[in-house]
Amino acid sequence: MKEKIRQINEEIDRLVAENHEHLEQLRIRFLSKKGLIPALFADFRNVAPEQRKEIGQALNSLKQKAAEKIVSLKDHLEQGSTAEASESDLSRPAEEINIGSRHPLSLVRNRIISIFQNIGFNISDGPEMEDDWHNFSALNFPPEHPARDMQDTFFIEKADDYKKQVALRTHTSSVQVRMMETTEPPIRTLSPGRVFRNEAISARSHCIFHQVEGLYVDKSVSFADLKQILYYFAMEMFGEETKIRFRPSYFPFTEPSAEMDISCILCKGEGCNVCKYTGWLEIMGCGMVDPAVLKNCGIDPEVYSGYAFGMGIERIAMMIYSVRDIRYFFENDQRFLKQFTSAY
Ligand code: DAH
């Protein structure tokens, strides 16, 4: 009997519980009705009377020790780090991992990029802080030209000499200039990026937004090439049945200039409140690069011609996803952001 008590004591000292299930098995082994310790108590009546006092005490303290050990193992399991617990319990269900999602503006931008990459456009970018030359002057905005007022600008450095002014770029057309200055034609480039305008923030406009600029310069590029490429884009982006139309417009850096509309993606041209019952949605500005701009950038307009286009990413994202307020894109509210999985 004494030997058995000693063995069980030792065993209890060494006990470790791997998990709650294992702990329960240990409790049953030592303390349940048919467990080792109650069995010893059952044997107690066979102990010689002169040993009863000593063995009785040893048995009682063994029982107490076993009970305390079970409690302390339980505490340990519960306090132990989750990592420790999950390492040892392979049956534990996996914890849900919260995977982030792409921002809707990134989805739309990436979709636009891949459509143009498929036909040989490369991707370019320039600085968000621009000098006057790249944002305005090279693009044919004369100093007093009203078009400069069209774009209310955030100036970083205001100077008496407008040529020395530095501002946050008001459009990605500035990247056109940088590309033409540094690259020999043929140039076929797409420049996505963030732009800034000093505008009041409302449901329809923001002081920070995103544009994608496209530029193609080569020998004998014509307006027909521009129309065809934009038709391809519209079908890829909005669906094969999409129709396009061009309206004459004005930009200082293109001649001729146009606005391109697509047939309304919601009502397919029937007329609805999104297209204001016109059946058309304005999607981008475009035109043939003005020869003066080519010249400003060191490209001979007698040899080369080009087309350019520019569109707003927020505007397109709002159409595709039926988002009514541009501010949602900048608030980082998870409830909004997690709804978007693809730009199709
Ligand atoms: N830069 C113009 C804007 O911000 C958009 C634009 C119009 C870009 C016509 C172009 C273009 O390249 O050809 O409104």
Boltz pocket constraint, residues with backbone or C-beta under 6 A from the ligand:
constraints:
  - pocket:
      binder: B
      contacts: [[A, 170], [A, 171], [A, 172], [A, 173], [A, 213], [A, 214], [A, 251], [A, 254], [A, 258], [A, 284], [A, 285], [A, 286], [A, 287], [A, 308], [A, 309], [A, 310], [A, 311]]
      max_distance: 6.0
